[in-house]
C-alpha cells in the first residue's frame, strides 16, 4: 500500500485517538480512575502539568502503528475490518501493559485494570475503523 496513504491514515487515526482519549480518560472517567488508583501517589499529571508534546507524539505513534499494521501487513481497508483489527490490537496491548503494570506497580487497582482494558479495546476499535476507512479511500 502507498506510504502516503498510510501516513495520512495514521495522522487521522492519531487525531481520533487523541479526541477519544480526551473524552473518555480526560472528561468522562477521570473520577473513576482517580478512585481506583493504587497506593502510588503524585504520579498523575493534572491539566496544568500535562506535557502536551509527548501526549501528541504518543498519539501520533499509536495512529501510525495501527495504520502501518493495517496497510502493510493486514491489508485492512474497511471500517468493519478496522474495528475488528483495532479491537484485537487494543485488547492485547492493554492486557499486556496493564497486567504488567498491575503486577509490578501500585498505579491502579484491579477494577481500574479491567476498566482500562475494556476502554482501550473500544477506543482502539474505533480508531481502527477510522484508519480502515482512510486506507480504503480511492479503491
N, C-alpha and C positions, 0 to 999 in steps of 0.2 A: 504494500500500500504506500501511497505517496507520503513522504515525510512531512510535507507542509500540511497535509490534511490531518495527520496525527498531531502535529504541533497545535493546530487550531482547535482540534477536538480536546486536546489536553488543556488548553487555555480555558475553553468554555467549561470543561469539567471542573477545573480549579475554581472558577467563579461559582459554579453550582455548589461545590463542596464548601467553600467559604461561607456562602449565604446560608446553606442548610446547617452548617456547624454553628454559625452565629445565632440563628433562630432557635435551634434545639439546645445546644450547650450554653450559649450566652444569654438567652432570654427565658425559654420555657422550663428548662430543667436545672437551672443554676442552684436553686434552693435544695432540690432533691440531691444533687451531687455533693453539695456542702454538708447536708445532713447525713450522708452516707460516706463521708471521708473517713479515712483511718485515723490513727493516733498521731500521724505526722502533721505538724502544724507549720503554717507560714510558707507552704510550698506553692499555693495557688497565687497567681498574679491577678490583681484586680484590674478594672478597666483603666485606671490611671497608670498602672505599672506594666501594662501589656506591651510586649516587644512586637511591634507590627511587622517589621521586615521579616523576622523569622516566621511569623504566622503566615504571611503572604507566600513566602518561599516554600514553606511546608505544604500549603495547599496546592501550589503550583506543581510541586514534585508529585503529589498524590494524583492530581489530574493527569499529568504526563505519564505516570506509571500505568494508570488504567488505560489511557489511550494507546500506549505502546504495546501493552499486552493484547489488547483487543485488535489493534491494527496490524501488528507484525506477527503475532503468534496464533491468536484465536480466530481471526477473520470474523469478528463480530461487527455488524454494521446495521443493526436494527435496535429499536427501543427495547423490545422484549428480550432479545439476546443480551443486550447490555444490562438489563435489570437482573437477569439470571446470573451472568458472569460477575457483575458488581456485587450481588448478594453473597456469592460464594467467596469472592476475594475479601469483602468486608468481614464476613463471619470468621474466616480463617485467620486473617491478620489480627482482628480484635481479640479472638480467643488466645492466640499466641501472645500478643502484647499484654493483655490484661491478666491472663493467668500467671505469666512470668512475673509481672509486677506485683500481683496479689501474693504470690509465693515468696517474694524477696523484699517487699517493702511494706510500709504501713500507710500507703497513699489512699486506699479505699477499702471498704468492706465488701463482702461477697455480694450483697444486694447491688451495690454500685457496679461491680464487675459484670453481673448478669445484665443489668440495665444498659451498660455501655456496649456490651457485645450486641444486644438487640438493636440499639440505636445506631451503632456503626454499621451493622448489616443493612438496615433500612436506608441510611444516608448514602452508603456506597452503592446500593442497588439503584437509587435514583440518579446518582452521579453516573453510574454505568449506563443507565438508559439514555441520559443526555449525550454521553460520549458516543454510544452506539448510533444515535440519530445523526450526530455530526459526521461520523465516519461513513455513514450510508448516504449522505447527501451527494447528489450528482451521479448516482449509479443508474 
